[in-house]
Amino acid sequence: PVVGCKTVENSSMLLYNTHETLFVKGIEAANIDLYTLTGQKIRTVANQNEMSISGLQGIYVVVVKDNANNIKTGKIIIK
């Protein structure tokens, strides 16, 4: 489960999880990308506001782009 979520750039975006799925609220996501802290992209989804985080552990950066190409970022900690 995600034990800590923090919106980094924009307080209008909310990140939370249930049952190994990351949910994005407050923005209509065109793309969600998940990166390691070293910048390696490990997961991506298009046209969804949720992403599987099954099998992951550690700290990750979430990058969400909407249909107007606005980009918002957040950080998640998965234990």
PAZAPA-4460 file (N, C-alpha, C; in steps of 0.05 Angstrom, whole numbers, plus 32768, in hexadecimal, padded with zeros to 4 digits):
% residues 79
    n_x    n_y    n_z   ca_x   ca_y   ca_z    c_x    c_y    c_z   seq   type   mol
   8010   7FE8   8000   8000   8000   8000   8011   8019   8000     1      P     A
   8006   802E   7FF6   8014   8048   7FF7   8011   8053   8013     2      V     A
   8028   8058   8020   8027   8063   803B   802A   8081   803C     3      V     A
   8032   808D   8026   8034   80AA   8026   8032   80B4   800A     4      G     A
   8020   80C7   8005   801E   80D4   7FEB   8020   80F2   7FF0     5      C     A
   802F   80FF   7FDF   8032   811C   7FE2   8032   8128   7FC6     6      K     A
   8020   813B   7FC2   8020   814A   7FA9   8037   815D   7FA9     7      T     A
   8047   815C   7F94   805F   816D   7F94   805A   8188   7F87     8      V     A
   804D   8189   7F70   804A   81A2   7F62   802F   81AF   7F64     9      E     A
   8019   81A0   7F67   7FFF   81AC   7F66   7FED   819F   7F7A    10      N     A
   7FE2   81AF   7F8C   7FD1   81A5   7FA1   7FB6   819C   7F97    11      S     A
   7FAF   81A1   7F7E   7F95   8198   7F74   7F94   817B   7F6B    12      S     A
   7FAC   816E   7F6B   7FAD   8152   7F63   7FB0   8141   7F7D    13      M     A
   7FA1   812C   7F7E   7FA2   811A   7F95   7FAA   80FE   7F8C    14      L     A
   7FBE   80F2   7F9A   7FC6   80D7   7F94   7FBF   80C6   7FAC    15      L     A
   7FB2   80AF   7FA7   7FAD   809C   7FBD   7FAB   8080   7FB1    16      Y     A
   7FAA   806C   7FC2   7FA9   8051   7FB8   7F95   8040   7FC8    17      N     A
   7F8B   802B   7FBB   7F7D   8015   7FC8   7F83   7FFC   7FB8    18      T     A
   7F89   7FE7   7FC7   7F8D   7FCC   7FBA   7FA1   7FCD   7FA3    19      H     A
   7FB9   7FD8   7FA8   7FCF   7FD8   7F95   7FC9   7FE7   7F7B    20      E     A
   7FB8   7FFB   7F7D   7FB2   800D   7F66   7FB6   8029   7F6F    21      T     A
   7FC4   8039   7F5F   7FC8   8055   7F64   7FB2   8064   7F55    22      L     A
   7FA4   8077   7F63   7F8F   8087   7F58   7F98   80A4   7F57    23      F     A
   7F90   80B2   7F42   7F96   80CE   7F3F   7F7B   80DD   7F3D    24      V     A
   7F77   80F0   7F4F   7F5E   8100   7F50   7F65   811D   7F4C    25      K     A
   7F52   812D   7F42   7F56   8149   7F3F   7F61   8152   7F25    26      G     A
   7F66   813E   7F13   7F70   8144   7EF8   7F67   812D   7EE6    27      I     A
   7F5E   8133   7ECE   7F57   811F   7EBB   7F70   8117   7EAC    28      E     A
   7F7B   8100   7EB3   7F95   80F8   7EAA   7F94   80EE   7E8D    29      A     A
   7FA6   80F8   7E7C   7FAB   80EC   7E62   7FC0   80D7   7E64    30      A     A
   7FD4   80DC   7E74   7FEA   80C8   7E79   7FF2   80C9   7E96    31      N     A
   7FF8   80B2   7EA1   8005   80B0   7EBC   801E   80A0   7EB8    32      I     A
   8035   80AC   7EC0   804F   809F   7EBF   8059   809C   7EDB    33      D     A
   8066   8085   7EE1   8072   8080   7EFB   8090   807C   7EF7    34      L     A
   80A0   808C   7F06   80BD   808C   7F04   80CA   8084   7F1E    35      Y     A
   80E1   8078   7F1D   80F2   8074   7F34   80FF   808F   7F3B    36      T     A
   810B   8091   7F52   8119   80AA   7F59   8131   80B0   7F48    37      L     A
   813B   809B   7F39   8151   809F   7F27   8148   80A7   7F0B    38      T     A
   812D   80A9   7F07   8123   80B3   7EEE   811B   809D   7EDA    39      G     A
   811C   8084   7EE2   8114   806E   7ED0   80F6   806B   7ED0    40      Q     A
   80EA   806C   7EB8   80CD   8068   7EB6   80C7   804B   7EB8    41      K     A
   80B5   8044   7ECB   80B0   8027   7ED0   8093   801F   7EC8    42      I     A
   8081   8032   7EC8   8065   802C   7EC1   8059   8045   7EB4    43      R     A
   8046   8040   7EA2   8037   8055   7E95   801C   804B   7E8D    44      T     A
   8008   805D   7E90   7FED   8057   7E86   7FE2   8070   7E78    45      V     A
   7FD0   806B   7E65   7FC5   8081   7E55   7FA7   8081   7E59    46      A     A
   7F9C   8099   7E5A   7F7F   809E   7E5C   7F71   8090   7E73    47      N     A
   7F7F   808F   7E8A   7F74   8083   7EA2   7F7C   8094   7EBA    48      Q     A
   7F6D   8093   7ECF   7F74   80A1   7EE8   7F7C   808D   7EFE    49      N     A
   7F86   8076   7EF5   7F90   8062   7F08   7FA6   8051   7EFB    50      E     A
   7FB7   8046   7F0C   7FCE   8036   7F03   7FD3   8020   7F17    51      M     A
   7FDA   8009   7F0E   7FE2   7FF3   7F20   7FFD   7FF9   7F2B    52      S     A
   8000   7FF5   7F46   801A   7FF7   7F53   8021   7FDD   7F60    53      I     A
   8014   7FC8   7F56   8019   7FAD   7F61   8036   7FA5   7F5E    54      S     A
   8042   7F9A   7F73   805D   7F91   7F72   8073   7FA6   7F76    55      G     A
   806B   7FBF   7F7A   807F   7FD4   7F7D   8084   7FDA   7F9B    56      L     A
   809C   7FE3   7FA0   80A4   7FEB   7FBB   80B9   8001   7FB8    57      Q     A
   80B6   8016   7FC8   80C9   802C   7FC7   80BC   8047   7FC3    58      G     A
   80CC   805B   7FBB   80C3   8076   7FB6   80C2   807B   7F98    59      I     A
   80AC   8086   7F8F   80A9   808B   7F72   809E   80A7   7F6D    60      Y     A
   80A3   80B1   7F55   8098   80CA   7F4C   8082   80C4   7F38    61      V     A
   806B   80D1   7F3C   8054   80CE   7F2A   8052   80E7   7F19    62      V     A
   8052   80E4   7EFF   804F   80FB   7EED   8034   80F7   7EDE    63      V     A
   8023   810B   7EE0   8008   810A   7ED4   8006   8120   7EC0    64      V     A
   7FFE   8119   7EA7   7FFA   812D   7E92   7FDD   812C   7E8A    65      K     A
   7FD0   8143   7E89   7FB4   8144   7E80   7FB2   8149   7E62    66      D     A
   7F9A   814A   7E58   7F95   814E   7E3B   7F9F   8169   7E30    67      N     A
   7FA2   817D   7E42   7FAC   8197   7E3A   7FCB   8198   7E3D    68      A     A
   7FD8   8181   7E42   7FF5   817F   7E46   7FFF   818D   7E5F    69      N     A
   7FED   8192   7E73   7FF6   819B   7E8D   8002   8183   7E9C    70      N     A
   8018   8188   7EA9   8026   8172   7EB7   8026   8178   7ED5    71      I     A
   801F   8163   7EE4   801F   8165   7F01   802F   814D   7F0C    72      K     A
   803D   8151   7F21   804E   813B   7F2C   8047   8137   7F4A    73      T     A
   804C   811E   7F53   8048   8117   7F6E   805C   8101   7F76    74      G     A
   805E   80FB   7F8F   8070   80E7   7F99   8060   80D2   7FA9    75      K     A
   8066   80B9   7FA5   805A   80A4   7FB5   806F   8092   7FC2    76      I     A
   8069   8089   7FDA   807A   8076   7FE8   806A   805C   7FEC    77      I     A
   8074   8046   7FE1   8067   802D   7FE2   8077   801A   7FF3    78      I     A
   806A   800E   8008   8078   7FFB   8019   806D   7FDF   8015    79      K     A
***
